[in-house]
Every structure is written in C-alpha cells, then in structure tokens.
C-alpha cells in the first residue's frame, strides 16, 4: 500500500456537510411554504366547501355569478404531498373577466375552465 486514499471515496468536512444540509432544508421549507400558500389561495377561491364532488359558489342556484367545480384527476405535483385533491373542471355560468380567468387558471392548472352563459 502506498498510503494514498482510494479514488472513489468522497471526503467532506463535517462543516461542509452541515452547510449543505442547512441549504437543502431551507430550500425545502421555502417550497413547502409556497405550496401551502397556493393551497390556501385555492381553498379561498372554492370557499372552503370541499365535501361534495360538485360545489356551487355560495350565492344560490339563481345567482348570476355561479360556478361549478368537479373534482377528479390528480393535483399538481407540488400540492399532492399535502393531500390536495385535483380539480378536473371549473364551469362558470357567466363569462369571467380575462384577469379572473387567468387567476383561476393559475390556481387550478390541472382544470379545464369553461363558460356557459345562462339567461
């Protein structure tokens, strides 16, 4: 034996490992906080009604600004570890503004958003 370390073994100081682990934990905590904010925004839009498969927005069946949510499929990858359900479609009974449609699409990227005008 010539006393040289074997190639293939990585050598790190304990300080390097602790710094790398701290950075990894900080990144994971940031991702979790971002995902939880996204989930809270989704729940605010839905209105907290998560029990049924089809949920009308509060305001009554005759309300001109009613929408329906149909659950199904899988939630986005960042949300399913937290138990979020996927939404397959959102149907508005009115034509939402472009800004509102973009906001809904950003909250529910897995959903198909449609509008059916009811007179």
Secondary structure, DSSP 8 states (H G I E B T S, - for coil): --S---TT-----HHHHHHHHHHHHHHHHHHHHHHHHHHHHHHHHHTS--SSSEEE-SS-TT-TT-EEEEE-S---HHHHTTT---EEEEEESS---HHHHHHHHHH-TTSEEEE----
